[in-house]
Amino acid sequence: MNYSIIRNILGHVIRFEGIFMTIPILIAFLYREPSGMYFALCALGCILAGTLMVRKEVCNKSFFAKEGFVSVSLCWIVMSLIGALPFILSGAIPSFTDALFEIVSGFTTTGASILRDVESLPKCILFWRSFSHWIGGMGVLVFILAVLPLSGNSQIYLISAESPGPRFGKLVPKLQKTAFVLYAIYFGMTVIEVLLLLLGGMSLFDSLCTSFGTAGTGGFGIYNDSAGSYSPYLQNVITVFMVMFGVNFNFYFLILIRQFRNAFKMEEVRWYLIIFALATILITANLTITYGDLGYHLHHTAFQVASIMTTTGFSTVNFNDWPNFARTIMILLMFIGACAGSTGGGIKVSRFLIYLKTLRKELSVMIHPRSVKIIQSDGKAIEHETVRSVNIFLIAYILIYAISVLLVSFDNFDMVTNFTAIAATINNIGPGLELVGPASNFSIFSDFSKYVLVFDMLAGRLEIFPMLILFAPGTWKK
């Protein structure tokens, strides 16, 4: 294990987190809030500590996949521990466990909260919660690669470990340029959403916080009813952008370079939109037959389907009160998730397509043993290594899910609450059903269960393996 280069990467992350913390200081100054002092202390400490860690010479520049996974997981853990400090020091969330849960939920773009009254929080704290979504959405290490070139193999291993989905591909020949392109698209789409929300009469502060939550597909609301009090226009804007941020960013890059045919040939994007449309139609039909008022239910169903499928977690209505058919579809969407290469969570549409194609291939081989079948995506053969890693991911996912449900069951809540609480955290969604539904929160769980859920949020955001590798004894051998 190359500890010196991991220390160097951690130093960069800590220093940039300190720089990010200067923005809530400005918010506190504008709204004359004393809580800004705690952000200033944390920012100064991070910048100093990070600079010292970076300045120390790296003895060995060799960097492999193991260092990539460990660096990413440690960076996210350290980033969360530091990010929780302003909550604790300001007294907004005095409990260390609750503060850690809240900020991990923010950075992993989960949106699950332990807070019962967010409207009572200072503006700078609300901003930091929402801004953590934007930081974590595309990935802090992707940001660092975009602005700070690192040496050799470290780039590919870091960006592969942090980027969601079964595969990572370069958009342009140089990885630093790829990271820059990703963040440019991410930033541009965020700015467009802010402007459209401003046109709808939303304040600049609310527009920024809402856009951060939408862009990172996080879903921390700055009002107790999440997005329920917003006008239909504002809700429609948020719906559209939730769907857009759930799309593979390669699609937008191909559009920008005018390769429209290749963009619209992306199979995962097509199926993502088909699943969204189909779920919206089925739930709307179910609600309309049950309660009437087609227009009302179409509007709110589209919002909630977009919110859950992209794992954003905003809500306009309490879908926990919907009929069982509609709620079942919502649970299925929690697992499907968004596209690979997006800011959304879940298992990802691309993985489900590979699972279905693998199943079809095996059935075909059983019927025609001598036939040779190749699994393809977008007209290209999928490598056996990709299929293998996708299958192993599912095994690890199911194992962690089962153990997590077992561990939180010690709190003696009902099975639906436990099952959807794990689904909401490991898939980085936010709300579940029953006691963790949109009208409730996660404060009901014991500290032990909250740490289980914190692990699940980190494992879900980092695609399981970077967190699991920390527990492998061979990882820490030199």
C-alpha positions as CSV (number, residue, x, y, z in Angstrom):
1,M,0.0,0.0,0.0
2,N,1.4,3.4,-1.0
3,Y,0.5,5.5,2.0
4,S,2.3,8.6,0.9
5,I,0.3,9.2,-2.2
6,I,-3.0,8.4,-0.4
7,R,-1.9,11.1,2.2
8,N,-1.3,13.5,-0.7
9,I,-4.8,12.9,-2.2
10,L,-6.4,13.2,1.2
11,G,-4.6,16.5,1.6
12,H,-6.0,17.8,-1.7
13,V,-9.6,16.8,-0.7
14,I,-9.3,18.4,2.8
15,R,-8.0,21.6,1.3
16,F,-10.7,21.8,-1.3
17,E,-13.4,21.1,1.4
18,G,-12.0,24.1,3.3
19,I,-12.3,26.2,0.2
20,F,-15.9,25.0,-0.3
21,M,-16.7,26.0,3.3
22,T,-15.9,29.6,2.6
23,I,-19.2,29.9,0.6
24,P,-21.4,29.3,3.7
25,I,-19.3,32.0,5.4
26,L,-20.5,34.5,2.8
27,I,-24.1,33.3,3.3
28,A,-23.8,33.8,7.1
29,F,-22.4,37.3,6.5
30,L,-25.3,38.3,4.2
31,Y,-27.9,37.0,6.7
32,R,-25.9,38.2,9.7
33,E,-25.7,34.8,11.3
34,P,-23.1,34.0,14.0
35,S,-22.9,30.3,12.8
36,G,-20.6,31.5,10.0
37,M,-17.8,31.7,12.6
38,Y,-17.7,27.9,12.8
39,F,-17.5,27.5,9.1
40,A,-14.6,30.0,9.2
41,L,-12.7,28.0,11.8
42,C,-13.3,24.7,10.0
43,A,-12.3,26.2,6.6
44,L,-9.1,27.7,8.1
45,G,-8.2,24.4,9.7
46,C,-8.9,22.4,6.5
47,I,-6.8,24.7,4.3
48,L,-3.9,24.6,6.7
49,A,-4.0,20.9,7.3
50,G,-4.5,20.1,3.7
51,T,-1.7,22.3,2.6
52,L,0.7,20.7,5.0
53,M,-0.3,17.2,3.8
54,V,0.2,18.1,0.2
55,R,3.5,19.9,0.6
56,K,5.1,16.8,2.1
57,E,7.0,15.0,-0.7
58,V,5.5,11.8,-2.1
59,C,8.2,9.2,-1.8
60,N,6.6,6.6,-4.2
61,K,4.4,7.6,-7.1
62,S,3.3,4.1,-8.0
63,F,-0.5,3.9,-7.9
64,F,-2.7,0.9,-8.6
65,A,-6.4,0.0,-8.3
66,K,-6.0,-0.9,-4.6
67,E,-4.8,2.6,-3.8
68,G,-7.6,4.1,-5.9
69,F,-10.3,2.3,-4.0
70,V,-8.8,3.1,-0.6
71,S,-8.1,6.7,-1.5
72,V,-11.7,7.2,-2.6
73,S,-13.3,5.6,0.4
74,L,-11.0,7.3,2.9
75,C,-11.6,10.7,1.2
76,W,-15.3,10.4,1.5
77,I,-15.1,9.3,5.2
78,V,-12.7,12.1,6.1
79,M,-14.7,14.6,4.1
80,S,-17.9,13.6,6.0
81,L,-16.2,13.8,9.4
82,I,-15.0,17.3,8.7
83,G,-18.3,18.3,7.0
84,A,-20.2,17.4,10.2
85,L,-18.2,19.8,12.4
86,P,-20.2,23.0,11.6
87,F,-23.4,21.2,12.5
88,I,-22.0,20.2,15.9
89,L,-20.1,23.4,16.7
90,S,-23.1,25.7,15.8
91,G,-25.5,23.5,17.9
92,A,-27.7,23.0,14.9
93,I,-27.2,19.2,15.3
94,P,-25.5,18.7,18.7
95,S,-25.3,14.9,18.4
96,F,-22.2,13.6,16.6
97,T,-24.0,10.6,15.3
98,D,-26.9,12.7,13.9
99,A,-24.5,15.3,12.4
100,L,-22.5,12.6,10.7
101,F,-25.7,10.9,9.4
102,E,-26.9,14.3,8.0
103,I,-23.7,15.2,6.2
104,V,-23.1,11.7,4.9
105,S,-26.6,11.8,3.5
106,G,-25.7,15.2,1.9
107,F,-22.4,14.2,0.3
108,T,-23.7,10.8,-0.9
109,T,-26.7,12.7,-2.3
110,T,-29.1,10.5,-0.3
111,G,-31.3,13.2,1.2
112,A,-32.4,11.1,4.2
113,S,-32.6,13.4,7.3
114,I,-32.8,13.2,11.0
115,L,-34.1,16.8,11.3
116,R,-37.8,17.4,12.2
117,D,-37.8,21.2,11.6
118,V,-35.4,22.3,8.9
119,E,-37.0,25.7,8.6
120,S,-35.6,26.6,12.1
121,L,-32.0,26.2,10.9
122,P,-29.7,29.1,10.0
123,K,-29.4,29.9,6.3
124,C,-25.7,29.1,6.2
125,I,-26.4,25.6,7.7
126,L,-29.2,25.0,5.1
127,F,-26.9,26.1,2.4
128,W,-24.1,23.8,3.5
129,R,-26.6,20.8,3.6
130,S,-27.8,21.5,0.1
131,F,-24.3,22.4,-1.3
132,S,-23.0,19.1,0.0
133,H,-25.3,17.5,-2.6
134,W,-23.7,19.4,-5.4
135,I,-20.2,18.6,-4.2
136,G,-21.0,14.9,-3.9
137,G,-23.2,14.6,-7.0
138,M,-20.4,14.5,-9.6
139,G,-17.7,13.6,-7.0
140,V,-15.1,15.7,-5.2
141,L,-12.3,13.7,-6.7
142,V,-13.6,14.2,-10.2
143,F,-13.6,17.9,-9.4
144,I,-10.0,17.7,-8.2
145,L,-9.0,15.9,-11.4
146,A,-10.7,18.6,-13.4
147,V,-8.6,21.5,-11.8
148,L,-5.5,19.7,-10.5
149,P,-3.7,17.1,-12.7
150,L,-2.5,14.2,-10.7
151,S,0.3,11.8,-11.8
152,G,0.0,8.9,-14.1
153,N,-2.3,6.0,-13.3
154,S,-3.8,7.7,-10.3
155,Q,-6.3,9.5,-12.5
156,I,-8.0,6.5,-14.1
157,Y,-8.1,4.6,-10.8
158,L,-9.6,7.5,-8.9
159,I,-12.2,8.5,-11.4
160,S,-13.2,4.8,-12.0
161,A,-13.7,4.2,-8.3
162,E,-15.8,7.3,-7.7
163,S,-17.9,7.4,-10.9
164,P,-21.2,5.5,-10.7
165,G,-22.0,2.6,-13.1
166,P,-20.5,-0.6,-14.4
167,R,-18.1,1.0,-16.8
168,F,-16.1,4.2,-17.1
169,G,-15.1,5.6,-20.5
170,K,-13.1,8.7,-21.5
171,L,-15.1,11.4,-23.2
172,V,-11.9,12.9,-24.6
173,P,-8.4,11.4,-24.8
174,K,-7.1,13.0,-21.6
175,L,-8.7,12.1,-18.3
176,Q,-8.2,15.6,-16.9
177,K,-10.2,17.0,-19.9
178,T,-12.9,14.3,-19.3
179,A,-13.3,15.4,-15.7
180,F,-13.4,19.1,-16.9
181,V,-16.1,18.3,-19.5
182,L,-18.2,16.5,-16.9
183,Y,-18.1,19.4,-14.5
184,A,-18.7,21.9,-17.2
185,I,-21.9,20.1,-18.2
186,Y,-22.8,19.7,-14.5
187,F,-22.2,23.4,-13.7
188,G,-24.0,24.6,-16.9
189,M,-27.1,22.6,-16.2
190,T,-27.2,23.8,-12.6
191,V,-27.0,27.4,-13.7
192,I,-29.8,26.9,-16.2
193,E,-32.1,25.4,-13.5
194,V,-31.3,28.3,-11.2
195,L,-32.3,30.8,-13.8
196,L,-35.6,29.0,-14.6
197,L,-36.5,28.8,-11.0
198,L,-35.8,32.5,-10.6
199,L,-38.1,33.2,-13.5
200,G,-40.8,31.3,-11.5
201,G,-40.5,33.8,-8.7
202,M,-38.3,31.7,-6.4
203,S,-35.7,33.6,-4.4
204,L,-32.0,33.3,-5.3
205,F,-31.2,31.4,-2.0
206,D,-34.0,29.0,-2.6
207,S,-33.1,28.6,-6.2
208,L,-29.5,27.7,-5.4
209,C,-30.4,25.2,-2.7
210,T,-33.1,23.5,-4.8
211,S,-30.8,23.4,-7.8
212,F,-28.0,21.9,-5.7
213,G,-30.4,19.2,-4.5
214,T,-31.7,18.5,-8.0
215,A,-28.3,18.5,-9.7
216,G,-26.8,16.1,-7.2
217,T,-30.0,14.2,-7.1
218,G,-29.9,14.6,-3.4
219,G,-33.2,16.0,-2.2
220,F,-32.5,17.9,1.0
221,G,-35.5,20.3,1.3
222,I,-35.2,23.8,2.9
223,Y,-38.9,23.6,3.9
224,N,-40.6,21.1,6.1
225,D,-42.9,20.0,3.2
226,S,-39.9,19.6,0.8
227,A,-41.2,20.9,-2.5
228,G,-44.9,20.7,-1.7
229,S,-45.4,24.4,-1.3
230,Y,-43.8,25.4,-4.6
231,S,-46.0,26.4,-7.5
232,P,-46.8,23.9,-10.3
233,Y,-44.4,25.8,-12.6
234,L,-41.5,25.4,-10.1
235,Q,-42.4,21.7,-9.5
236,N,-42.4,21.1,-13.3
237,V,-39.0,22.7,-13.7
238,I,-37.7,20.5,-10.9
239,T,-39.3,17.4,-12.5
240,V,-37.6,18.1,-15.8
241,F,-34.2,18.6,-14.3
242,M,-34.4,15.6,-12.0
243,V,-35.0,13.5,-15.1
244,M,-32.2,15.3,-17.0
245,F,-29.6,14.8,-14.2
246,G,-30.5,11.1,-14.2
247,V,-29.3,10.7,-17.8
248,N,-25.8,9.5,-18.6
249,F,-23.6,12.6,-19.1
250,N,-22.1,11.0,-22.2
251,F,-25.4,11.7,-23.8
252,Y,-25.0,15.4,-23.3
253,F,-21.4,15.4,-24.4
254,L,-22.4,13.7,-27.7
255,I,-25.1,16.3,-28.2
256,L,-22.6,19.1,-27.6
257,I,-20.2,17.7,-30.3
258,R,-23.2,17.2,-32.6
259,Q,-23.1,13.4,-32.7
260,F,-26.8,13.3,-32.5
261,R,-27.2,9.8,-34.0
262,N,-24.7,8.3,-31.5
263,A,-26.4,10.1,-28.6
264,F,-29.9,8.8,-29.4
265,K,-28.5,5.3,-30.0
266,M,-27.6,5.0,-26.3
267,E,-29.7,2.1,-25.2
268,E,-29.6,2.8,-21.5
269,V,-30.9,6.4,-22.0
270,R,-33.8,5.1,-24.1
271,W,-34.8,2.5,-21.5
272,Y,-34.4,5.0,-18.7
273,L,-37.0,7.3,-20.4
274,I,-39.2,4.3,-21.2
275,I,-39.3,3.1,-17.6
276,F,-39.9,6.7,-16.4
277,A,-42.9,7.1,-18.8
278,L,-44.3,3.6,-18.1
279,A,-44.2,4.0,-14.3
280,T,-45.8,7.5,-14.6
281,I,-48.6,6.1,-16.7
282,L,-49.3,3.1,-14.5
283,I,-49.3,5.0,-11.2
284,T,-51.3,7.9,-12.7
285,A,-53.9,5.4,-13.9
286,N,-54.0,3.7,-10.5
287,L,-54.5,7.0,-8.6
288,T,-57.0,8.3,-11.1
289,I,-59.2,5.2,-11.0
290,T,-59.0,5.3,-7.1
291,Y,-59.4,9.0,-6.5
292,G,-60.2,10.7,-9.8
293,D,-58.7,14.0,-11.1
294,L,-56.3,12.9,-13.9
295,G,-54.4,16.2,-14.2
296,Y,-53.6,16.5,-10.5
297,H,-52.3,13.0,-10.3
298,L,-50.3,13.1,-13.5
299,H,-48.5,16.2,-12.3
300,H,-47.6,14.8,-8.9
301,T,-46.9,11.3,-10.2
302,A,-44.4,12.5,-12.8
303,F,-42.6,14.5,-10.0
304,Q,-42.5,11.6,-7.6
305,V,-41.5,9.0,-10.2
306,A,-38.7,11.3,-11.4
307,S,-37.7,11.9,-7.7
308,I,-37.5,8.3,-6.8
309,M,-36.1,6.8,-10.0
310,T,-33.3,9.4,-10.1
311,T,-32.9,8.9,-6.3
312,T,-33.4,12.7,-5.7
313,G,-35.9,12.3,-2.9
314,F,-37.8,15.6,-3.2
315,S,-41.6,15.2,-2.5
316,T,-44.7,17.2,-3.3
317,V,-47.2,14.7,-1.8
318,N,-47.0,11.9,0.8
319,F,-46.7,8.9,-1.6
320,N,-46.8,6.7,1.5
321,D,-50.6,7.1,1.4
322,W,-50.9,5.9,-2.2
323,P,-52.5,2.5,-3.0
324,N,-50.3,-0.6,-2.7
325,F,-49.9,-1.0,-6.5
326,A,-48.5,2.5,-6.8
327,R,-46.3,2.1,-3.8
328,T,-44.9,-1.2,-5.1
329,I,-43.9,0.5,-8.4
330,M,-42.1,3.1,-6.3
331,I,-40.2,0.5,-4.4
332,L,-39.1,-1.2,-7.7
333,L,-37.9,2.2,-9.0
334,M,-35.8,2.6,-5.9
335,F,-33.7,-0.4,-7.0
336,I,-33.6,0.4,-10.7
337,G,-32.3,3.9,-10.2
338,A,-30.9,6.2,-12.9
339,C,-28.3,5.8,-15.7
340,A,-24.7,5.0,-15.2
341,G,-22.5,8.1,-15.6
342,S,-25.2,10.3,-14.1
343,T,-25.5,11.8,-10.6
344,G,-28.3,9.4,-9.7
345,G,-28.0,6.3,-7.5
346,G,-29.6,2.8,-7.4
347,I,-28.4,-0.3,-9.1
348,K,-28.5,1.6,-12.5
349,V,-30.5,0.9,-15.7
350,S,-27.4,-0.3,-17.5
351,R,-26.8,-3.1,-15.0
352,F,-30.4,-4.3,-15.3
353,L,-30.1,-4.4,-19.1
354,I,-26.9,-6.5,-18.8
355,Y,-28.7,-8.9,-16.3
356,L,-31.7,-9.3,-18.7
357,K,-29.4,-9.8,-21.7
358,T,-27.3,-12.4,-19.8
359,L,-30.5,-14.2,-18.8
360,R,-31.7,-14.2,-22.4
361,K,-28.3,-15.5,-23.5
362,E,-28.4,-18.4,-21.0
363,L,-31.9,-19.4,-22.0
364,S,-30.9,-19.4,-25.6
365,V,-27.8,-21.5,-24.9
366,M,-30.0,-24.0,-23.0
367,I,-32.2,-24.4,-26.1
368,H,-29.4,-24.3,-28.6
369,P,-26.2,-25.6,-26.8
370,R,-24.0,-25.1,-29.9
371,S,-25.0,-21.5,-30.5
372,V,-22.6,-18.6,-29.8
373,K,-24.3,-15.6,-28.3
374,I,-22.6,-12.2,-27.6
375,I,-24.1,-9.7,-25.2
376,Q,-24.1,-6.3,-26.9
377,S,-24.8,-2.7,-25.8
378,D,-25.1,0.2,-28.3
379,G,-24.0,-2.1,-31.0
380,K,-20.8,-3.1,-29.2
381,A,-19.9,-6.4,-27.5
382,I,-19.8,-6.2,-23.7
383,E,-16.6,-7.7,-22.4
384,H,-16.8,-10.7,-20.2
385,E,-14.9,-8.8,-17.5
386,T,-17.8,-6.2,-17.4
387,V,-20.4,-8.9,-17.1
388,R,-18.5,-10.6,-14.3
389,S,-18.0,-7.4,-12.3
390,V,-21.7,-6.6,-12.7
391,N,-22.7,-10.0,-11.4
392,I,-20.3,-9.7,-8.4
393,F,-21.7,-6.3,-7.7
394,L,-25.2,-7.8,-7.4
395,I,-24.0,-10.5,-5.0
396,A,-22.2,-7.9,-2.8
397,Y,-25.3,-5.6,-3.0
398,I,-27.7,-8.4,-1.9
399,L,-25.3,-9.5,0.9
400,I,-25.0,-6.0,2.4
401,Y,-28.7,-5.4,2.0
402,A,-29.6,-8.5,3.9
403,I,-27.1,-7.9,6.7
404,S,-28.3,-4.3,7.0
405,V,-32.0,-5.3,7.3
406,L,-31.0,-7.8,9.9
407,L,-29.0,-5.3,11.9
408,V,-31.6,-2.5,12.0
409,S,-34.3,-5.0,12.9
410,F,-33.0,-4.7,16.5
411,D,-34.9,-1.4,16.7
412,N,-38.1,-3.4,16.4
413,F,-39.8,-1.4,13.7
414,D,-42.1,-3.0,11.1
415,M,-40.6,-4.8,8.1
416,V,-41.7,-2.2,5.5
417,T,-40.0,0.5,7.5
418,N,-36.7,-1.5,7.8
419,F,-36.8,-2.8,4.2
420,T,-37.4,0.6,2.7
421,A,-35.0,2.4,5.1
422,I,-32.2,0.2,3.7
423,A,-33.4,0.7,0.1
424,A,-33.6,4.5,0.6
425,T,-30.0,4.6,2.0
426,I,-28.1,2.1,0.0
427,N,-29.7,3.4,-3.2
428,N,-29.2,7.0,-2.1
429,I,-32.8,8.0,-2.4
430,G,-33.9,9.6,0.9
431,P,-37.5,8.8,1.8
432,G,-38.8,5.2,2.2
433,L,-42.3,4.1,3.3
434,E,-44.2,3.9,6.6
435,L,-42.1,5.4,9.5
436,V,-39.4,6.7,7.1
437,G,-41.9,8.0,4.5
438,P,-41.8,11.5,2.9
439,A,-43.7,13.0,5.9
440,S,-41.3,11.4,8.4
441,N,-37.5,11.1,8.9
442,F,-34.8,8.8,10.2
443,S,-34.5,10.2,13.7
444,I,-36.4,7.2,15.0
445,F,-33.5,4.9,14.6
446,S,-30.9,4.1,17.4
447,D,-27.4,5.3,17.0
448,F,-26.3,1.8,16.1
449,S,-28.8,1.6,13.3
450,K,-27.8,5.1,12.1
451,Y,-24.2,3.9,11.7
452,V,-25.4,0.9,9.7
453,L,-27.4,3.4,7.5
454,V,-24.3,5.7,7.2
455,F,-22.2,2.7,5.9
456,D,-25.0,1.9,3.4
457,M,-25.1,5.4,2.1
458,L,-21.4,5.5,1.5
459,A,-21.4,2.0,0.0
460,G,-24.3,2.9,-2.3
461,R,-22.6,6.1,-3.5
462,L,-19.2,4.5,-4.1
463,E,-20.7,1.4,-5.7
464,I,-19.9,-1.0,-2.8
465,F,-16.3,-2.2,-3.5
466,P,-14.3,0.9,-2.3
467,M,-16.0,0.5,1.1
468,L,-15.6,-3.3,1.2
469,I,-11.9,-3.2,0.4
470,L,-11.3,-1.3,3.6
471,F,-12.2,-4.5,5.5
472,A,-9.9,-6.8,3.5
473,P,-6.7,-7.7,5.5
474,G,-4.6,-7.7,2.4
475,T,-5.4,-4.1,1.6
476,W,-3.1,-2.7,4.2
477,K,0.0,-4.7,3.5
478,K,2.9,-2.8,2.1
